[in-house]
Amino acid sequence: MYEYCDLKWGSITASGLLALLIGVAAFLFPRHAIGLIVTFTVVVILVLAGTLIAEGLFMEGRGMSKWVIAGIGMVGILLALVALMHPQWIIVTAGVLIGICLIVFGCLMILAAATIMFDFFVRNIVAFSSFFAVMLGAYFVVVPENSLYIFTLTVGTFLILYGVVRMVYGIRLREWQKTCPVSYRQQR
């Protein structure tokens, strides 16, 4: 009954503020955000490739050859270096992959709307949004250069909305916690 009394309003508000700031930065400076995404992707590829090389070289026992695993790690390092020299490669690849995911997800949701959902209003909303996802995915596959830019703007918009809602919830939660019974607060 008093579950809201246990929640930490400060951390909820702070996470909302952080999401809001990241969303505004991604929305106002999408090219810089894309640069950060590419740099982060390169770092992740390098770490994973280095791990594969180390794992392959220090592997004992039978099974897949340790040189095959180390070779896969070397290919990862080469891909990361290519991505550093030509960041458009990651942008185009990400655009195509995001487009394919949107098409598959949209088709599955259209199928769900047609077969599983019975409420007319919900079925129409899901079908419309799924059709939009398929169309956006097709655009991302056809024009992958712009897809990461649009995706960054979309994520920035979502983070702005999420941050505002989270901050309002945290501030309201602080007010609600003032109404918690003293006996409940003493138990905790």
C-alpha positions as CSV (number, residue, x, y, z in Angstrom):
1,M,0.0,0.0,0.0
2,Y,2.9,2.4,0.8
3,E,5.4,1.1,-1.8
4,Y,6.2,4.6,-2.9
5,C,7.5,5.4,0.5
6,D,10.6,3.1,-0.2
7,L,11.6,4.8,-3.5
8,K,14.5,7.2,-3.6
9,W,13.1,10.4,-5.1
10,G,16.5,12.0,-5.4
11,S,18.0,9.3,-7.6
12,I,14.9,9.2,-9.8
13,T,15.1,13.0,-10.3
14,A,18.8,12.9,-10.9
15,S,18.5,10.1,-13.5
16,G,15.8,12.1,-15.2
17,L,18.0,15.2,-15.3
18,L,20.9,13.1,-16.8
19,A,18.6,11.7,-19.4
20,L,17.3,15.2,-20.2
21,L,20.8,16.6,-20.6
22,I,21.9,13.7,-22.8
23,G,18.8,14.0,-24.9
24,V,19.2,17.8,-25.4
25,A,22.9,17.3,-26.3
26,A,22.0,14.5,-28.8
27,F,19.2,16.6,-30.2
28,L,21.1,19.9,-30.5
29,F,24.5,18.3,-31.6
30,P,23.6,15.1,-33.5
31,R,26.8,15.0,-35.5
32,H,28.9,15.1,-32.3
33,A,26.7,12.4,-30.8
34,I,27.3,10.3,-33.9
35,G,31.0,10.8,-33.5
36,L,30.8,9.7,-29.9
37,I,28.8,6.6,-31.0
38,V,31.4,5.7,-33.6
39,T,34.3,6.2,-31.1
40,F,32.5,4.1,-28.5
41,T,31.9,1.4,-31.1
42,V,35.5,1.4,-32.1
43,V,36.6,1.1,-28.4
44,V,34.2,-1.8,-27.8
45,I,35.4,-3.6,-30.9
46,L,39.1,-3.1,-29.8
47,V,38.3,-4.4,-26.3
48,L,36.4,-7.5,-27.6
49,A,39.1,-8.2,-30.2
50,G,41.9,-7.9,-27.6
51,T,40.0,-10.3,-25.3
52,L,39.6,-12.8,-28.1
53,I,43.3,-12.6,-28.9
54,A,44.3,-13.1,-25.3
55,E,41.8,-15.9,-24.9
56,G,43.0,-17.6,-28.0
57,L,46.7,-17.4,-27.1
58,F,46.3,-18.7,-23.5
59,M,43.7,-21.3,-24.3
60,E,44.5,-24.9,-23.3
61,G,42.8,-28.1,-24.3
62,R,41.1,-29.4,-27.4
63,G,38.4,-28.0,-29.6
64,M,38.7,-24.9,-31.8
65,S,42.3,-24.0,-32.5
66,K,43.7,-21.2,-30.4
67,W,45.0,-19.6,-33.6
68,V,41.5,-19.5,-35.1
69,I,40.2,-17.6,-32.1
70,A,43.3,-15.3,-32.0
71,G,42.8,-14.8,-35.8
72,I,39.2,-13.7,-35.3
73,G,40.5,-11.2,-32.7
74,M,43.0,-9.9,-35.2
75,V,40.2,-9.4,-37.8
76,G,38.4,-7.4,-35.1
77,I,41.3,-5.1,-34.6
78,L,41.6,-4.6,-38.3
79,L,37.9,-3.7,-38.5
80,A,38.3,-1.3,-35.6
81,L,41.3,0.4,-37.3
82,V,39.3,0.7,-40.6
83,A,36.4,2.2,-38.6
84,L,38.8,4.7,-37.1
85,M,40.1,5.7,-40.5
86,H,36.7,5.6,-42.2
87,P,33.9,6.3,-39.7
88,Q,31.3,6.4,-42.5
89,W,31.7,2.6,-42.6
90,I,30.2,2.2,-39.2
91,I,27.5,4.8,-39.9
92,V,26.4,3.0,-43.1
93,T,26.6,-0.5,-41.4
94,A,24.6,0.7,-38.4
95,G,22.1,2.3,-40.7
96,V,21.5,-0.9,-42.6
97,L,21.3,-3.0,-39.5
98,I,18.9,-0.6,-37.7
99,G,16.8,-0.6,-40.9
100,I,16.7,-4.4,-41.1
101,C,15.8,-4.6,-37.4
102,L,13.0,-2.1,-37.8
103,I,11.6,-3.9,-40.8
104,V,11.6,-7.3,-39.0
105,F,10.1,-5.8,-35.8
106,G,7.5,-3.9,-37.8
107,C,6.4,-7.0,-39.7
108,L,6.2,-9.1,-36.5
109,M,4.1,-6.4,-34.8
110,I,1.8,-6.1,-37.8
111,L,1.3,-9.9,-37.6
112,A,0.6,-9.6,-33.9
113,A,-1.9,-6.8,-34.5
114,A,-3.6,-8.9,-37.1
115,T,-3.8,-12.2,-35.2
116,I,-3.4,-11.6,-31.4
117,M,-4.9,-8.3,-30.4
118,F,-8.6,-8.0,-30.2
119,D,-9.2,-4.5,-29.1
120,F,-9.9,-2.4,-32.2
121,F,-8.2,0.8,-31.0
122,V,-5.1,-1.0,-29.7
123,R,-4.9,-3.1,-32.9
124,N,-5.0,0.1,-35.1
125,I,-2.4,1.9,-33.0
126,V,0.0,-1.1,-33.1
127,A,-0.6,-1.6,-36.8
128,F,-0.1,2.0,-37.7
129,S,3.1,2.4,-35.6
130,S,4.4,-1.0,-37.0
131,F,3.7,0.1,-40.6
132,F,5.7,3.4,-39.8
133,A,8.5,1.2,-38.4
134,V,8.6,-0.8,-41.6
135,M,8.7,2.3,-43.7
136,L,11.4,3.9,-41.6
137,G,13.4,0.7,-41.8
138,A,13.1,0.6,-45.5
139,Y,14.3,4.2,-45.7
140,F,17.3,3.3,-43.5
141,V,18.2,0.4,-45.7
142,V,17.9,2.5,-48.9
143,V,19.6,5.7,-47.5
144,P,21.9,4.4,-44.7
145,E,24.0,7.6,-44.6
146,N,21.2,9.6,-43.0
147,S,19.9,6.8,-40.8
148,L,22.2,7.3,-37.8
149,Y,21.5,11.0,-37.9
150,I,17.7,10.4,-37.8
151,F,18.2,7.7,-35.2
152,T,20.2,10.1,-33.0
153,L,17.5,12.8,-33.3
154,T,14.9,10.2,-32.4
155,V,16.8,8.9,-29.4
156,G,17.5,12.5,-28.3
157,T,13.8,13.3,-28.5
158,F,12.9,10.2,-26.5
159,L,15.5,11.0,-23.8
160,I,14.2,14.5,-23.5
161,L,10.6,13.2,-23.0
162,Y,11.8,10.5,-20.7
163,G,14.0,12.9,-18.6
164,V,11.1,15.3,-18.1
165,V,8.7,12.6,-17.1
166,R,11.3,11.1,-14.7
167,M,12.0,14.4,-13.1
168,V,8.4,15.2,-12.6
169,Y,7.8,11.8,-11.1
170,G,10.8,12.3,-8.8
171,I,9.5,15.7,-7.6
172,R,6.0,14.3,-7.2
173,L,7.3,11.3,-5.3
174,R,9.0,13.6,-2.8
175,E,5.6,15.2,-2.1
176,W,3.9,11.9,-1.8
177,Q,6.5,10.6,0.6
178,K,5.5,13.4,3.0
179,T,2.2,11.6,3.4
180,C,3.7,8.3,4.5
181,P,2.6,7.2,8.0
182,V,5.1,7.7,10.8
183,S,4.7,4.0,11.8
184,Y,5.7,2.9,8.3
185,R,8.8,5.1,8.2
186,Q,9.9,3.8,11.6
187,Q,9.7,0.2,10.4
188,R,12.3,0.9,7.7
